[in-house]
């Protein structure tokens, strides 16, 4: 399970996750905000299972010499 998320992707996921979780406490106070845990968790571990299935990789590939 190698990393497949780049820094920009991870940063955007953290922001989106925090905003969605904030919806639980402020704004419409809907429990749907807990879905923000998914992008937050994937950003923190740096790996997205959906990207794996789709063959997407935003993380720069390490060069082997």
C-alpha positions as CSV (number, residue, x, y, z in Angstrom):
1,X,0.0,0.0,0.0
2,X,2.2,2.8,-1.3
3,X,1.2,6.5,-1.2
4,X,-0.8,7.7,-4.2
5,X,-1.8,11.2,-3.1
6,X,0.3,14.3,-3.7
7,X,0.6,17.2,-1.4
8,X,-1.9,19.4,-3.2
9,X,-4.4,16.6,-3.2
10,X,-3.8,15.9,0.5
11,X,-4.2,19.5,1.4
12,X,-7.5,19.9,-0.5
13,X,-8.8,16.7,1.2
14,X,-7.9,18.0,4.6
15,X,-9.7,21.2,4.0
16,X,-12.8,19.5,2.6
17,X,-12.8,17.0,5.5
18,X,-12.7,19.7,8.1
19,X,-15.4,21.8,6.4
20,X,-17.7,18.8,6.2
21,X,-17.1,17.8,9.8
22,X,-17.8,21.4,10.8
23,X,-21.3,21.0,9.3
24,X,-22.1,18.7,12.1
25,X,-21.6,21.4,14.7
26,X,-22.4,24.7,12.8
27,X,-24.7,25.6,9.9
28,X,-27.4,23.0,9.1
29,X,-26.1,20.7,11.8
30,X,-26.7,17.6,9.7
31,X,-25.1,14.2,10.5
32,X,-24.1,13.9,6.8
33,X,-21.1,16.1,7.8
34,X,-19.4,13.0,9.3
35,X,-18.7,11.8,5.7
36,X,-15.8,14.3,6.1
37,X,-13.9,11.7,8.0
38,X,-13.3,9.8,4.7
39,X,-11.3,12.6,2.9
40,X,-9.6,13.5,6.2
41,X,-8.5,9.9,6.8
42,X,-7.3,9.4,3.2
43,X,-5.3,12.6,3.4
44,X,-3.7,11.7,6.7
45,X,-2.5,8.2,5.4
46,X,-1.7,9.5,1.9
47,X,-3.5,6.6,0.2
48,X,-6.9,6.5,-1.5
49,X,-8.5,3.2,-2.4
50,X,-10.6,4.8,-5.2
51,X,-7.4,6.1,-6.8
52,X,-5.9,2.6,-6.7
53,X,-8.9,1.1,-8.5
54,X,-8.9,3.9,-11.1
55,X,-5.2,3.8,-11.6
56,X,-4.8,7.5,-10.6
57,X,-1.6,8.7,-8.8
58,X,-1.1,12.3,-7.9
59,X,2.0,11.5,-5.8
60,X,5.3,12.0,-7.7
61,X,6.9,8.7,-8.6
62,X,10.3,8.1,-7.0
63,X,13.1,7.7,-9.6
64,X,15.1,4.6,-9.3
65,X,18.8,4.8,-10.3
